[in-house]
Amino acid sequence: MNGLIFYSVIHDKMNVEVMVLVTIEHGRVYNLCFIKKQFDTHDNIGSGPISLPAEELHTSSTWFTFDVPEGVSAGGLTDAMTGAAYAIQSFIPLFVRCDRTDIHVVPQVKAVHTGKPTFFIYDSYPGGIGLSEKIFKRWNELLGQAAEHVSSCRCESGCPVCIGAQEARMGMKKEVAQLLRDLAESASNVV
């Protein structure tokens, strides 16, 4: 495990659901992170006992919860969600006019409060500044644009432009594109 990220939902502002397949929500969250990083490069250097205080952030977030797609392993879903989160993160500044570091996308294969695969998008500032709330209303567009971007990238199996850096010969581009297309289609059915 590269780090521990725990989200606790404090207060839901809005809740929109569609036939058990997808849930899109927005609310206040408490973010508790333990991450070990290289001092100079900020590379993730693994897990283990950490003798540092936890970083705490009370902020606003939107999250997109969905059922595990049929025939997808937990490892495959983890890899696809990681690539999808990178693609989503790349498009958020175009939707809400912010810097890439103003907002974060965190994928969790089994979120603590839903028990299902979930993408969290949260504001990087204490109390939130309204960015995630804007995304809450535009999940369908965001997922559609990210899916189109990944599908139309000229690379064969994924690259830092479309789905981020990967381990050698991982080739998750097709899986990431399919996940994003499926999620965009599900989000378009939200009432």
C-alpha positions, 0 to 999 in steps of 0.5 A: 500500500502506497499510502492511506487515504480515509474519507469521512462524509461529514455532511451531504448537501446533495444526493442524486442516484440512478438505479443502483448503478451509479451514485453522484454526490457532493458534500463536506469531507474530512481527508486524513492522509499518510504518505511517504515521499522523496524530499527532492522529487516528491516520488512515492517511496512506499509504505510503512510506519510513519512518525509524522502527524497526519495531514488533515483537510476539512474541505468539499468534495464530489464523489462518483460511486459505481458498481464493479463492472462484470468480469473485472478483477480487483487489480484490473479495476485498480489500474483502470481507475488510476489511469482514469483518475489521471485523465479526469484530473487533466480535464478538470481545469478546463471545466472549472478554470483552476490550476491542476493543483487546486483540486485532486482526484482520488480513486478508491476501489472500495471506499470506506463509506460506500463499499464500492468503487468511488472517484473522489474529487476534492478542493485542495483548500480548507473549507473548499472554494466551490470547485468540486461543487461545479464538477458535481453538476458536470460529471457526465461532460467531464467523463465523456471528454476524458474518455474521448481524450484517452481513446483518441490519443495516438499511443498504442497502450497508454502514455503520460499524455492520456493515462499517466505513467505506468509500469512497463508493458502494462497497456491499460489504455483500452481498459481505462477508455472503456471504464470512462465510456461506461461511467459517462454513459451511466452518468448521462442517465442520472435523473 
